[in-house]
Amino acid sequence: MKRRKKIVAAALIMAIGICETGPAVCRAEASDSDTDPFGRYEETVEITSVKNLGAGIEFPEGESLDDNVWTRLYEEELNIKVNWLWSTSSDQYDQKVNIAITSNDIPDVMCVSATQLKLMYDNEQIMDIMDIAADYLADYTKEVLESDGGTGLASATFDDRLYAIPAIGAGLLSGEVLWVRTDWLENLGLELPETVDDMLAIAEAFSTQDPDGNGVDDTYGLAVTKDLYGTGFADLLGFFNAYNAYPTIWVNNDGTLEYGGISDEVKTALGVLNEMYENGYIDPEFGVKDSSKVCEDVAAGKIGMMFGNYWNMAWINDAKVADPTYEWVPVAIPSLDGETAGKASLPMGTSSYYVISKDCENPEAVIRLLNLQLEKNYGESAEPDIYNITPEGYGPYQYTVIAVEPPMKNITAALKVTAVMNGEADEDTLNAEEDGYYQMCLEALAGNYGNNNWHQLKMWGPGGALGVMNTYWEEGNYVEEAYYAAPTETMTEKQSTLDKQMLQDYTTIILEGDLDLFDEFVANWYKLGGETITEEVNAWYAEQ
């Protein structure tokens, strides 16, 4: 870890102009008004972009993507006009970006994946923005971009130059917790699980002892989806983590990077899952149920435990409204040996990037848009009820051209809300966004579970999932993705095939229990490209 931090620190010095060895390393910070991070242009500057609308963006009456609080702010504060070339939903966005890359029809700025970033760099379609970033990034923007430890910036750096602004995120927030139905625990006289053995005993009890008291054998101990991992709701990533297995990330094993999906620990966990399947502790139809279908079973009171992300209760908030006795609590990943804490798997926090076309006439304008976004959403002059989430429930944060969120923002908010609720701090310590969460938590405590109030309490309040995440962080109970560069050449060609085969073989082992198949899977993984990818990954690591 110390070596990695040294690597990251060096990347930061180069990428955003933190000068330690003089002007030979990076440009001195300019002081003239032309490089004001929030400088307003005398003549209107036009910037083109494209928009991922997600599952759909709602606007207040009379507003649109072309005319909203952010487009007006851009023009008023910076004299920058945004021209959207196109917009589309999430399921079409990557395809349209790929078409833009292939046809070389590149807007001034757009959001791309790690694979697309590497392709555009290889095609020489994007701009080296290191010097521009050094001159125009506001101090707070630099602070935010560094706050993930520098891995986001490092992943956007090629040949020691910065080619994108990482949309940094907290890999921590992708860590999983174990959600447990405490009303069922109380019905059976059981305690919250601390160890793997506790978890397995509860899974058996929830499956065989009629925890809901309806006299029918219709419950299961642990939720499982057909996708097994990567969905964030009722998947098995946290289960694997409990067995010290990390199937979706590269791990550092004494200076050598190894893919976690082929480890002996995964094999052990799959064997236990087969036993649970054979004993009826998991739904025998899990292999045909996606997260949405499993969510229906969870909401209907058919399942008593599930691994997932901190936001999982949002999907079943309505079930709480319908039945106030329905209660879930998040706990940390169970300990395998009863002594060493379970460690959460943390992926690379950054998965998307903002690139600037090499033909952009005013690339510094994009940096200024970013400075303004961070300042208005999270800085000293922030107005989150106008520019982030409005009291009416609209999400202006979705309207921006470029947006980055402080990766630890949610953890910080949860700690502050919890402190107020515990009587350890005053309400005036909360900003507008945090106070909104606090008010929803109070509503839930008063029995008003609707409007996602109960879900908010389970995230932000005492004993909430974000508090569990913070414990992972503070106590070092996590394993981070060790490879944080762009996909290697062979990854681009072979990774999807390897991923498909891994899911298929894992599922077969759970259903059939033949652990020899795991050894065959590992051998095939190496043959189908895994060996070359491992060599590429370790060659990258050796160069750092």
C-alpha positions as semicolon CSV with decimal commas, in nm:
position;residue;x (nm);y (nm);z (nm)
1;M;0,000;0,000;0,000
2;K;0,283;0,243;0,078
3;R;0,430;0,183;-0,267
4;R;0,097;0,249;-0,428
5;K;0,050;0,574;-0,239
6;K;0,391;0,685;-0,361
7;I;0,289;0,605;-0,718
8;V;-0,032;0,800;-0,680
9;A;0,141;1,100;-0,524
10;A;0,378;1,120;-0,819
11;A;0,086;1,105;-1,060
12;L;-0,083;1,390;-0,878
13;I;0,223;1,613;-0,891
14;M;0,239;1,570;-1,264
15;A;-0,131;1,577;-1,338
16;I;-0,261;1,884;-1,159
17;G;0,042;2,099;-1,117
18;I;0,137;2,064;-0,753
19;C;0,492;2,189;-0,789
20;E;0,755;2,034;-0,563
21;T;1,069;2,047;-0,772
22;G;1,024;2,369;-0,962
23;P;0,907;2,474;-1,310
24;A;1,082;2,184;-1,482
25;V;0,817;1,954;-1,338
26;C;0,508;2,167;-1,389
27;R;0,399;2,514;-1,482
28;A;0,380;2,772;-1,210
29;E;0,025;2,871;-1,116
30;A;-0,071;3,169;-1,322
31;S;-0,195;3,480;-1,146
32;D;-0,336;3,693;-1,427
33;S;-0,712;3,728;-1,472
34;D;-0,709;3,517;-1,789
35;T;-0,651;3,207;-1,576
36;D;-0,911;3,289;-1,311
37;P;-1,079;2,952;-1,239
38;F;-1,415;3,133;-1,238
39;G;-1,330;3,402;-1,493
40;R;-1,615;3,533;-1,710
41;Y;-1,547;3,564;-2,082
42;E;-1,604;3,903;-2,241
43;E;-1,745;3,736;-2,551
44;T;-1,970;3,433;-2,538
45;V;-1,787;3,100;-2,565
46;E;-1,983;2,807;-2,702
47;I;-1,916;2,451;-2,589
48;T;-2,063;2,139;-2,750
49;S;-2,145;1,826;-2,556
50;V;-2,366;1,516;-2,546
51;K;-2,586;1,388;-2,266
52;N;-2,660;1,058;-2,100
53;L;-3,015;1,103;-1,973
54;G;-3,001;0,794;-1,754
55;A;-3,344;0,637;-1,713
56;G;-3,498;0,978;-1,769
57;I;-3,448;1,330;-1,635
58;E;-3,738;1,541;-1,514
59;F;-3,742;1,920;-1,543
60;P;-3,959;2,182;-1,375
61;E;-4,235;2,318;-1,595
62;G;-4,098;2,542;-1,869
63;E;-3,743;2,411;-1,841
64;S;-3,546;2,164;-2,053
65;L;-3,196;2,036;-2,115
66;D;-3,132;2,353;-2,317
67;D;-3,279;2,593;-2,062
68;N;-3,246;2,520;-1,690
69;V;-3,080;2,650;-1,374
70;W;-2,739;2,525;-1,487
71;T;-2,743;2,651;-1,845
72;R;-2,854;2,991;-1,717
73;L;-2,583;2,990;-1,451
74;Y;-2,319;2,901;-1,710
75;E;-2,416;3,201;-1,918
76;E;-2,458;3,442;-1,625
77;E;-2,142;3,352;-1,436
78;L;-1,905;3,246;-1,714
79;N;-2,066;3,361;-2,040
80;I;-2,051;3,003;-2,168
81;K;-2,331;2,870;-2,385
82;V;-2,384;2,494;-2,409
83;N;-2,493;2,332;-2,733
84;W;-2,612;1,973;-2,689
85;L;-2,541;1,774;-3,005
86;W;-2,753;1,482;-2,889
87;S;-2,891;1,311;-2,581
88;T;-3,006;0,956;-2,514
89;S;-3,089;0,704;-2,243
90;S;-2,830;0,497;-2,059
91;D;-2,891;0,182;-2,261
92;Q;-2,807;0,366;-2,585
93;Y;-2,538;0,606;-2,464
94;D;-2,229;0,385;-2,497
95;Q;-2,333;0,280;-2,847
96;K;-2,376;0,640;-2,958
97;V;-2,040;0,737;-2,807
98;N;-1,877;0,450;-2,996
99;I;-2,033;0,576;-3,318
100;A;-1,904;0,927;-3,246
101;I;-1,555;0,788;-3,190
102;T;-1,562;0,578;-3,506
103;S;-1,692;0,864;-3,720
104;N;-1,461;1,115;-3,548
105;D;-1,763;1,332;-3,471
106;I;-1,636;1,439;-3,130
107;P;-1,799;1,715;-2,922
108;D;-1,586;1,954;-2,720
109;V;-1,647;1,748;-2,406
110;M;-1,819;1,419;-2,333
111;C;-1,831;1,146;-2,074
112;V;-1,672;0,814;-2,173
113;S;-1,581;0,478;-2,021
114;A;-1,226;0,366;-1,941
115;T;-1,217;0,156;-2,259
116;Q;-1,339;0,447;-2,470
117;L;-1,085;0,679;-2,308
118;K;-0,801;0,447;-2,404
119;L;-0,934;0,414;-2,759
120;M;-0,962;0,791;-2,801
121;Y;-0,611;0,837;-2,666
122;D;-0,479;0,580;-2,912
123;N;-0,672;0,755;-3,192
124;E;-0,527;1,093;-3,091
125;Q;-0,878;1,236;-3,065
126;I;-0,847;1,397;-2,723
127;M;-0,642;1,673;-2,572
128;D;-0,356;1,658;-2,326
129;I;-0,507;1,874;-2,052
130;M;-0,234;1,863;-1,789
131;D;-0,114;2,221;-1,837
132;I;-0,469;2,355;-1,870
133;A;-0,566;2,175;-1,550
134;A;-0,263;2,316;-1,369
135;D;-0,365;2,670;-1,463
136;Y;-0,744;2,661;-1,433
137;L;-0,847;2,410;-1,168
138;A;-0,980;2,588;-0,859
139;D;-0,822;2,491;-0,528
140;Y;-1,139;2,314;-0,414
141;T;-1,160;2,123;-0,744
142;K;-0,802;2,004;-0,697
143;E;-0,885;1,897;-0,344
144;V;-1,182;1,692;-0,463
145;L;-0,988;1,531;-0,748
146;E;-0,718;1,424;-0,502
147;S;-0,957;1,296;-0,238
148;D;-0,977;0,941;-0,372
149;G;-0,606;0,900;-0,306
150;G;-0,517;1,005;-0,658
151;T;-0,610;0,681;-0,833
152;G;-0,870;0,849;-1,053
153;L;-0,619;1,098;-1,189
154;A;-0,360;0,824;-1,229
155;S;-0,604;0,618;-1,435
156;A;-0,656;0,914;-1,670
157;T;-0,282;0,960;-1,724
158;F;-0,095;0,825;-2,027
159;D;0,278;0,869;-2,082
160;D;0,289;1,092;-1,773
161;R;0,030;1,333;-1,914
162;L;-0,333;1,391;-1,812
163;Y;-0,590;1,321;-2,084
164;A;-0,922;1,332;-1,896
165;I;-1,099;1,455;-1,586
166;P;-1,196;1,145;-1,387
167;A;-1,554;1,135;-1,264
168;I;-1,411;1,012;-0,938
169;G;-1,617;0,805;-0,703
170;A;-1,565;0,622;-0,380
171;G;-1,496;0,256;-0,432
172;L;-1,589;0,239;-0,064
173;L;-1,953;0,304;-0,153
174;S;-1,955;-0,012;-0,365
175;G;-1,859;-0,222;-0,066
176;E;-2,135;-0,451;0,056
177;V;-2,306;-0,506;0,389
178;L;-2,521;-0,794;0,509
179;W;-2,884;-0,689;0,543
180;V;-3,078;-0,896;0,799
181;R;-3,448;-0,906;0,889
182;T;-3,440;-0,834;1,260
183;D;-3,814;-0,894;1,309
184;W;-3,747;-1,256;1,203
185;L;-3,449;-1,274;1,437
186;E;-3,671;-1,163;1,724
187;N;-3,939;-1,416;1,630
188;L;-3,681;-1,695;1,655
189;G;-3,483;-1,558;1,949
190;L;-3,163;-1,509;1,746
191;E;-2,891;-1,244;1,753
192;L;-2,735;-1,048;1,467
193;P;-2,457;-1,244;1,294
194;E;-2,093;-1,165;1,359
195;T;-1,929;-1,470;1,204
196;V;-1,979;-1,684;0,895
197;D;-2,102;-1,966;1,118
198;D;-2,362;-1,728;1,266
199;M;-2,475;-1,632;0,915
200;L;-2,512;-1,994;0,806
201;A;-2,704;-2,083;1,123
202;I;-2,943;-1,794;1,064
203;A;-2,984;-1,895;0,699
204;E;-3,089;-2,242;0,817
205;A;-3,327;-2,104;1,078
206;F;-3,488;-1,860;0,836
207;S;-3,541;-2,146;0,590
208;T;-3,669;-2,415;0,826
209;Q;-3,823;-2,257;1,139
210;D;-4,110;-2,052;0,990
211;P;-3,967;-1,710;1,087
212;D;-4,277;-1,523;0,965
213;G;-4,510;-1,750;1,164
214;N;-4,752;-1,819;0,881
215;G;-4,731;-2,196;0,916
216;V;-4,608;-2,238;0,559
217;D;-4,264;-2,352;0,439
218;D;-4,215;-2,055;0,206
219;T;-3,904;-1,867;0,322
220;Y;-3,535;-1,870;0,233
221;G;-3,231;-1,768;0,431
222;L;-3,024;-1,580;0,172
223;A;-3,115;-1,390;-0,145
224;V;-2,930;-1,480;-0,464
225;T;-2,976;-1,342;-0,818
226;K;-2,887;-1,506;-1,147
227;D;-2,608;-1,251;-1,196
228;L;-2,434;-1,357;-0,870
229;Y;-2,228;-1,036;-0,840
230;G;-2,211;-0,683;-0,972
231;T;-2,576;-0,584;-0,927
232;G;-2,542;-0,425;-0,583
233;F;-2,877;-0,569;-0,472
234;A;-2,897;-0,921;-0,328
235;D;-2,583;-1,039;-0,503
236;L;-2,308;-1,259;-0,361
237;L;-2,006;-1,030;-0,363
238;G;-2,026;-0,979;0,013
239;F;-2,070;-1,354;0,064
240;F;-1,748;-1,419;-0,128
241;N;-1,576;-1,146;0,073
242;A;-1,670;-1,328;0,394
243;Y;-1,456;-1,617;0,267
244;N;-1,167;-1,379;0,185
245;A;-1,252;-1,411;-0,184
246;Y;-1,259;-1,112;-0,421
247;P;-1,384;-1,241;-0,757
248;T;-1,429;-0,910;-0,941
249;I;-1,101;-0,730;-0,875
250;W;-0,726;-0,768;-0,913
251;V;-0,554;-0,819;-0,578
252;N;-0,196;-0,763;-0,470
253;N;-0,038;-1,087;-0,351
254;D;0,309;-1,003;-0,218
255;G;0,390;-0,768;-0,505
256;T;0,225;-0,971;-0,782
257;L;-0,120;-0,883;-0,913
258;E;-0,359;-1,176;-0,936
259;Y;-0,720;-1,194;-1,052
260;G;-0,944;-1,261;-0,755
261;G;-1,194;-1,466;-0,954
262;I;-0,964;-1,769;-0,981
263;S;-0,857;-1,800;-0,617
264;D;-0,895;-2,108;-0,394
265;E;-1,107;-1,895;-0,160
266;V;-1,367;-1,854;-0,435
267;K;-1,373;-2,232;-0,476
268;T;-1,442;-2,274;-0,103
269;A;-1,725;-2,019;-0,109
270;L;-1,886;-2,187;-0,412
271;G;-1,880;-2,518;-0,228
272;V;-2,068;-2,365;0,066
273;L;-2,321;-2,206;-0,170
274;N;-2,386;-2,547;-0,323
275;E;-2,454;-2,688;0,024
276;M;-2,697;-2,401;0,093
277;Y;-2,869;-2,469;-0,238
278;E;-2,898;-2,842;-0,167
279;N;-3,036;-2,770;0,181
280;G;-3,299;-2,526;0,054
281;Y;-3,150;-2,216;0,216
282;I;-3,157;-2,025;-0,114
283;D;-3,433;-2,009;-0,374
284;P;-3,390;-2,303;-0,617
285;E;-3,508;-2,074;-0,897
286;F;-3,236;-1,811;-0,839
287;G;-3,077;-1,897;-1,174
288;V;-3,363;-1,734;-1,366
289;K;-3,426;-1,435;-1,140
290;D;-3,264;-1,095;-1,190
291;S;-3,238;-0,832;-0,917
292;S;-3,584;-0,691;-0,986
293;K;-3,748;-1,032;-0,952
294;V;-3,555;-1,113;-0,635
295;C;-3,655;-0,772;-0,501
296;E;-4,018;-0,876;-0,541
297;D;-3,951;-1,184;-0,327
298;V;-3,770;-0,978;-0,063
299;A;-4,053;-0,725;-0,051
300;A;-4,307;-1,005;-0,026
301;G;-4,139;-1,141;0,285
302;K;-3,989;-1,455;0,135
303;I;-3,620;-1,393;0,220
304;G;-3,446;-1,295;0,544
305;M;-3,089;-1,198;0,452
306;M;-2,914;-1,044;0,156
307;F;-2,580;-0,891;0,075
308;G;-2,589;-0,559;-0,105
309;N;-2,504;-0,192;-0,117
310;Y;-2,593;0,083;0,127
311;W;-2,898;0,194;-0,076
312;N;-3,080;-0,141;-0,086
313;M;-3,373;-0,037;0,134
314;A;-3,480;0,213;-0,132
315;W;-3,601;-0,081;-0,340
316;I;-3,822;-0,219;-0,064
317;N;-3,933;0,097;0,116
318;D;-4,293;0,035;0,007
319;A;-4,290;-0,300;0,188
320;K;-4,210;-0,117;0,512
321;V;-4,498;0,121;0,451
322;A;-4,733;-0,172;0,396
323;D;-4,608;-0,360;0,703
324;P;-4,447;-0,145;0,976
325;T;-4,323;-0,459;1,156
326;Y;-4,102;-0,539;0,854
327;E;-3,750;-0,443;0,963
328;W;-3,399;-0,478;0,821
329;V;-3,062;-0,387;0,975
330;P;-2,720;-0,369;0,803
331;V;-2,419;-0,541;0,958
332;A;-2,058;-0,575;0,850
333;I;-1,934;-0,866;0,641
334;P;-1,908;-1,159;0,883
335;S;-1,574;-1,285;1,010
336;L;-1,459;-1,621;0,877
337;D;-1,257;-1,724;1,182
338;G;-1,431;-1,522;1,453
339;E;-1,121;-1,313;1,512
340;T;-1,029;-1,133;1,189
341;A;-1,289;-0,894;1,050
342;G;-1,433;-0,961;0,708
343;K;-1,298;-0,727;0,441
344;A;-1,515;-0,563;0,178
345;S;-1,413;-0,573;-0,186
346;L;-1,368;-0,220;-0,322
347;P;-1,358;-0,170;-0,699
348;M;-1,188;0,117;-0,873
349;G;-1,395;0,419;-0,772
350;T;-1,367;0,582;-1,113
351;S;-1,541;0,420;-1,407
352;S;-1,609;0,719;-1,633
353;Y;-1,413;1,019;-1,758
354;Y;-1,468;1,356;-1,920
355;V;-1,254;1,398;-2,229
356;I;-1,192;1,718;-2,424
357;S;-1,163;1,701;-2,800
358;K;-0,824;1,789;-2,945
359;D;-1,011;2,037;-3,166
360;C;-1,180;2,222;-2,879
361;E;-1,106;2,593;-2,913
362;N;-1,160;2,679;-2,546
363;P;-1,067;2,374;-2,337
364;E;-1,024;2,591;-2,027
365;A;-1,398;2,661;-2,047
366;V;-1,465;2,298;-1,959
367;I;-1,245;2,330;-1,652
368;R;-1,434;2,642;-1,549
369;L;-1,766;2,457;-1,587
370;L;-1,630;2,191;-1,351
371;N;-1,511;2,449;-1,099
372;L;-1,854;2,610;-1,098
373;Q;-2,035;2,277;-1,059
374;L;-1,833;2,174;-0,757
375;E;-1,855;2,515;-0,595
376;K;-2,233;2,548;-0,635
377;N;-2,303;2,193;-0,523
378;Y;-2,047;2,142;-0,246
379;G;-1,821;2,447;-0,199
380;E;-1,832;2,736;0,048
381;S;-2,102;2,916;-0,154
382;A;-2,299;2,599;-0,227
383;E;-2,672;2,624;-0,294
384;P;-2,767;2,255;-0,310
385;D;-3,140;2,320;-0,289
386;I;-3,111;2,506;-0,621
387;Y;-2,836;2,324;-0,805
388;N;-2,831;1,972;-0,657
389;I;-3,174;1,850;-0,539
390;T;-3,465;2,093;-0,508
391;P;-3,728;2,086;-0,233
392;E;-3,977;1,979;-0,501
393;G;-3,772;1,669;-0,575
394;Y;-3,610;1,769;-0,904
395;G;-3,243;1,677;-0,957
396;P;-3,057;1,966;-1,124
397;Y;-2,732;1,780;-1,056
398;Q;-2,829;1,576;-1,362
399;Y;-2,839;1,880;-1,595
400;T;-2,468;1,969;-1,592
401;V;-2,216;1,931;-1,873
402;I;-1,947;1,798;-1,640
403;A;-1,992;1,690;-1,280
404;V;-1,777;1,539;-1,008
405;E;-1,887;1,450;-0,657
406;P;-1,655;1,445;-0,356
407;P;-1,613;1,070;-0,307
408;M;-1,652;1,078;0,071
409;K;-1,946;1,320;0,068
410;N;-2,207;1,060;0,158
411;I;-1,997;0,913;0,437
412;T;-1,939;1,259;0,581
413;A;-2,309;1,342;0,560
414;A;-2,404;1,021;0,738
415;L;-2,159;1,087;1,020
416;K;-2,293;1,440;1,064
417;V;-2,660;1,334;1,054
418;T;-2,593;1,052;1,298
419;A;-2,410;1,288;1,535
420;V;-2,710;1,521;1,543
421;M;-2,952;1,235;1,596
422;N;-2,738;1,102;1,881
423;G;-2,734;1,443;2,049
424;E;-2,362;1,486;1,983
425;A;-2,399;1,790;1,753
426;D;-2,647;2,066;1,678
427;E;-2,866;2,071;1,369
428;D;-2,701;2,393;1,250
429;T;-2,385;2,189;1,177
430;L;-2,569;2,037;0,878
431;N;-2,574;2,195;0,536
432;A;-2,901;2,215;0,341
433;E;-2,861;1,874;0,177
434;E;-2,765;1,702;0,501
435;D;-3,051;1,867;0,687
436;G;-3,289;1,728;0,427
437;Y;-3,166;1,376;0,508
438;Y;-3,198;1,451;0,880
439;Q;-3,560;1,562;0,844
440;M;-3,647;1,245;0,652
441;C;-3,485;1,036;0,924
442;L;-3,696;1,213;1,185
443;E;-4,007;1,141;0,980
444;A;-3,918;0,771;0,973
445;L;-3,862;0,764;1,350
446;A;-4,208;0,918;1,387
447;G;-4,355;0,630;1,188
448;N;-4,391;0,812;0,857
449;Y;-4,211;0,559;0,641
450;G;-4,331;0,678;0,301
451;N;-4,148;0,913;0,062
452;N;-3,843;0,689;0,112
453;N;-3,806;0,817;0,469
454;W;-3,735;0,469;0,605
455;H;-3,473;0,413;0,336
456;Q;-3,305;0,742;0,430
457;L;-3,293;0,638;0,796
458;K;-3,128;0,310;0,698
459;M;-2,859;0,499;0,508
460;W;-2,786;0,812;0,709
461;G;-2,905;0,744;1,062
462;P;-2,751;0,568;1,362
463;G;-2,672;0,207;1,279
464;G;-2,714;0,286;0,909
465;A;-2,530;0,127;0,620
466;L;-2,308;0,428;0,555
467;G;-2,188;0,403;0,913
468;V;-2,086;0,043;0,841
469;M;-1,898;0,169;0,534
470;N;-1,715;0,419;0,750
471;T;-1,613;0,144;0,989
472;Y;-1,464;-0,050;0,698
473;W;-1,263;0,259;0,606
474;E;-1,148;0,354;0,955
475;E;-1,048;0,002;1,056
476;G;-0,896;-0,096;0,723
477;N;-1,148;-0,372;0,662
478;Y;-1,135;-0,360;0,283
479;V;-0,941;-0,489;-0,015
480;E;-0,895;-0,238;-0,297
481;E;-0,873;-0,298;-0,669
482;A;-0,500;-0,318;-0,738
483;Y;-0,518;-0,246;-1,112
484;Y;-0,642;0,105;-1,188
485;A;-0,519;0,177;-1,541
486;A;-0,716;0,163;-1,864
487;P;-0,809;-0,186;-1,991
488;T;-0,513;-0,368;-2,142
489;E;-0,520;-0,472;-2,508
490;T;-0,619;-0,828;-2,425
491;M;-0,878;-0,714;-2,171
492;T;-1,048;-0,518;-2,446
493;E;-1,054;-0,826;-2,668
494;K;-1,116;-1,107;-2,421
495;Q;-1,261;-0,976;-2,093
496;S;-1,627;-1,009;-2,189
497;T;-1,573;-1,372;-2,290
498;L;-1,390;-1,447;-1,967
499;D;-1,659;-1,278;-1,759
500;K;-1,936;-1,472;-1,931
501;Q;-1,754;-1,802;-1,876
502;M;-1,687;-1,723;-1,510
503;L;-2,054;-1,650;-1,437
504;Q;-2,164;-1,962;-1,621
505;D;-1,918;-2,191;-1,440
506;Y;-1,983;-2,038;-1,098
507;T;-2,357;-2,095;-1,146
508;T;-2,307;-2,454;-1,255
509;I;-2,096;-2,529;-0,948
510;I;-2,361;-2,383;-0,716
511;L;-2,627;-2,595;-0,881
512;E;-2,432;-2,919;-0,923
513;G;-2,159;-2,908;-0,659
514;D;-1,879;-3,037;-0,881
515;L;-1,577;-2,846;-0,749
516;D;-1,351;-3,010;-1,008
517;L;-1,525;-2,779;-1,255
518;F;-1,364;-2,483;-1,077
519;D;-1,018;-2,616;-1,153
520;E;-1,122;-2,663;-1,516
521;F;-1,255;-2,307;-1,520
522;V;-0,924;-2,170;-1,392
523;A;-0,727;-2,362;-1,655
524;N;-0,960;-2,237;-1,930
525;W;-0,946;-1,882;-1,794
526;Y;-0,570;-1,880;-1,846
527;K;-0,599;-2,034;-2,194
528;L;-0,873;-1,796;-2,313
529;G;-0,670;-1,483;-2,243
530;G;-0,626;-1,471;-1,867
531;E;-0,260;-1,562;-1,882
532;T;-0,183;-1,279;-2,125
533;I;-0,393;-1,033;-1,927
534;T;-0,207;-1,129;-1,609
535;E;0,124;-1,064;-1,785
536;E;-0,001;-0,725;-1,913
537;V;-0,132;-0,622;-1,572
538;N;0,193;-0,712;-1,398
539;A;0,400;-0,541;-1,668
540;W;0,198;-0,225;-1,598
541;Y;0,248;-0,268;-1,225
542;A;0,624;-0,311;-1,264
543;E;0,647;0,017;-1,456
544;Q;0,482;0,225;-1,186
